[in-house]
Amino acid sequence: LILPDGTPYGAVGTLDFSDVSVEPTTSALAFRGLIPNPERLLLPGLYVNLRVTIGQLNRGYLVPQIAVVRDATGPYVQVVNAENKVEQRRITTVATREDKWVVSSGLKDGERIIVSGIQSAPVGSPVNAVPYQPPGSESAPAKPAVAAES
């Protein structure tokens, strides 16, 4: 819990209830938490911010959102295999973090994901992958044909 002045409240609460439906007009979910209030700092009508951890992903990957493509069967990425050829990997996305998808399955450690130039790299074609440089990076190549991130 973060108080209106930006300071942490200090006590940790527990999630007591989570609604199963999303409010269509606001895209909001309803939650109820139990938080100790022995010093009566929390008063009715007080606006606070809340950080909630709902589960924990023990093994996952952060993939730039621009690398994820969706079709009728779901999300996928294109990867560069050991022979420098393009392969398609079906993935499961579970959340976002900043400009990246949190991927829980479908990828392996060390795989090189195609981030830019996806349209010019069809499955099975040979590619010359170069390391990915995020936008605004000073050492970014001018126009790479294919950029990959491991």
N, C-alpha and C positions, 0 to 999 in steps of 0.2 A: 504494500500500500504506500503510495506517495502522497504526502499532504499537499495542500494548495500552495505552500511556499516552496515546494520542491524537495523537501527533506523526507527521507524514508521514515515511515511510522515506527519501525522497530520491532513490532510483533508480527509473526507469521501466522497467517490464517489457513483455513482449509476450504476447499471447494465442496459445498454441500449439495448443490443442484445445478444441472446444466440442461437447458431446454433442448429439445430435439429438432425444433423448427426455427427457420430464419425468418425474421420480420421482413416481408417483401418490400416494404416502402423504404426501410432504412438499412437493410442488410445486417441488422443487429441480432445478436443472440442474447438470451436471458441467462444469467448466472446468479447464484446466491452463494455467498461465502460466510463463514463464521470466523470472526476476528476478535480476539480479546480486547477489551476496552476498559481496563481497570482504573485508569486515570481520567476517564470521561473526556478524552480529547476528540473523539468522534461524536459529532452531534447530528441530529436530524437536519437534512438539507445541506450538509457539508459536501462539497464536490471534491473528490479525490481521484487520483489515477491508480490503476491497478495493474500489476504484472502477474499474469496467471500462467503457470506451467501446467499444460494439460497433456500428460504423457511425456515420454522421453524417447527419442530415437537414438539407439545405441550405435547404429551403423547407417550412414547415409552420405550423400554427396551434394555439394552445392554446384549447380549448373547454371550458367548465365541463361536468363529467360530467352534471349534471342536465339539460342541454340536448340530450343525445344520446339518441335513441330507437332501439330495435332491433325489427325484425320478421323475418319468415321470409327476407327477401332481404338482410338486413344492417342496419348502422347508418345513420341519417340525422338531419338537423337540419331545423328549420323556420326559414326566413329571411323577412325583410320586404323586399320588392322596392321599386323606385323609386316605384311607385304605392301604396305602403303596403298591399299585399296579401300574404298568406302564400303562400310557395312551399316545396316540399320539396326538400332537397338530399341526395343519397346521398353519403356520405363514407367515407373509409378511415381507420380508427384504427390507429396503430402502437404506441402505448405510453401510459402515464399519467405524469403529473408532478403530485404532490400531489393536488388535487381536480379536475384537468383531464385531458382526453384530448388526446394529440398527434395531430393530423389531418394526413395527408400529401397528401390529394387530395379534391376535391369542393367546395372553397370558393374564393372569390376575395377579393382585398383589398377592404376596405370593406363587405363584406356584413354586415348586421345579423342576428344570430342570436337567435332567441327562446329565452329562458332560463327564464322562468316564465309560467304561464298557457297552456302548450302545449295542454292539453285543450280550452280555450275558444277556440282559434284554428285552426279547420280550414283546410285548403288552399283558397286562393281568396278567403277572407274578408278584408274590410278591417280593419286594426288601427291602434291609436294606440300606437306603440312609444315607450317611455321608456328612458333609459340604465339599464343594469344596475348595481345596487349589491350587492356581496357581502354575505352575512349578517354581521351585527355592525357594519356600516358605520353611522356616526352619521347620515349624510345620506340613508339609504335611505328611499324612500317607504313609507308605511304598508302599502298593498296595491295594487301596480300590477297592471293587468289583463294587460299584456304587458311584459316587460322584454327589452331586446335589448343585445347587446354586439357591437361591430365588431371 
